[in-house]
């Protein structure tokens, strides 16, 4: 995944099978802040329309709560990974400086 609206390519995450993207845009009803760029020539993805998903959640509130809990767990893990990577980069910079 690469940051959008930057003059250079900055890889912010590498996604694998079963990973999701577009979660932040879904949560805040906003535009994507990153672009997904495939390494392979063939990639299989499933797209879920956010409007349709919200309609399903209205009809099945218990499903919505399970979905949002799962999303929270995914985002928490990403934050942990990002924090760990940032700490590693800062330690390397301090050793060089």
HUNORFEN-V130787 format. One record per residue. N is the residue number from 0. RES is the residue in one letter. PHI is phi in degrees with one decimal (* if undefined). PSI is psi in radians with two decimals (NA if undefined). NEAR is the number of other ideal C-beta (glycine too) atoms within 10 Angstrom. Layout:
n: {N/N}
res: {RES/RES}
phi: {PHI/PHI}
psi: {PSI/PSI}
near: {NEAR/NEAR}
This chain:
n: {0/1/2/3/4/5/6/7/8/9/10/11/12/13/14/15/16/17/18/19/20/21/22/23/24/25/26/27/28/29/30/31/32/33/34/35/36/37/38/39/40/41/42/43/44/45/46/47/48/49/50/51/52/53/54/55/56/57/58/59/60/61/62/63/64/65/66/67/68/69/70/71/72/73/74/75/76/77/78/79/80/81/82/83/84/85/86/87/88/89/90/91/92/93/94/95/96}
res: {X/X/X/X/X/X/X/X/X/X/X/X/X/X/X/X/X/X/X/X/X/X/X/X/X/X/X/X/X/X/X/X/X/X/X/X/X/X/X/X/X/X/X/X/X/X/X/X/X/X/X/X/X/X/X/X/X/X/X/X/X/X/X/X/X/X/X/X/X/X/X/X/X/X/X/X/X/X/X/X/X/X/X/X/X/X/X/X/X/X/X/X/X/X/X/X/X}
phi: {*/-119.9/-64.1/-90.1/60.2/-121.4/-79.1/-130.7/-78.6/-126.0/-79.0/-108.1/-165.0/-116.4/-100.6/-129.3/-55.2/74.0/-75.3/-116.5/-143.9/85.2/-65.8/-67.6/-60.7/-63.6/-64.4/-104.6/51.3/-110.6/-90.5/-64.6/-103.4/-146.1/-113.0/-97.0/-121.5/-77.9/-81.0/-96.8/-75.7/-120.9/-137.4/-108.3/-132.5/-115.2/-106.4/-116.6/-71.7/-63.7/-64.1/-65.2/-64.1/-62.2/-64.8/-63.2/-63.4/-64.6/-76.9/-131.9/-58.3/-66.3/-63.5/-59.4/-64.5/-67.5/-61.2/-66.4/-64.5/-60.6/-64.6/-62.1/-64.1/-61.9/-66.1/-63.2/-65.3/-62.9/-64.5/-60.1/-61.8/-65.6/-62.9/-63.1/-65.4/-63.1/-62.4/-63.3/-63.9/-66.6/-64.5/-63.3/-63.5/-65.4/-66.8/-77.0/-77.9}
psi: {2.36/2.56/2.45/2.81/0.63/2.72/-0.27/2.81/2.18/1.96/2.16/-0.27/2.68/2.16/2.64/-2.99/2.44/-0.05/2.74/2.76/2.86/0.13/-0.72/-0.76/-0.66/-0.81/-0.70/0.25/0.62/-2.95/2.76/2.47/-0.01/2.77/2.50/2.21/2.13/2.43/-0.59/2.78/-0.42/2.16/2.40/2.21/2.73/2.31/2.35/2.14/2.16/-0.64/-0.79/-0.67/-0.75/-0.63/-0.70/-0.73/-0.63/-0.65/-0.51/1.36/-0.58/-0.62/-0.72/-0.79/-0.67/-0.70/-0.87/-0.59/-0.79/-0.72/-0.69/-0.71/-0.76/-0.82/-0.65/-0.73/-0.71/-0.69/-0.74/-0.81/-0.76/-0.73/-0.74/-0.75/-0.73/-0.76/-0.70/-0.78/-0.70/-0.68/-0.72/-0.74/-0.71/-0.64/-0.62/-0.57/NA}
near: {18/14/13/11/8/9/5/6/9/11/10/12/14/8/13/5/5/5/12/12/15/15/12/15/14/16/13/9/9/9/9/13/14/19/12/14/9/9/7/5/5/5/9/5/7/5/6/11/8/13/8/9/14/13/11/12/15/9/9/12/9/8/12/15/11/11/14/12/10/11/15/11/10/13/13/10/10/15/10/10/11/12/10/10/12/10/10/10/10/10/10/10/9/8/7/6/5}
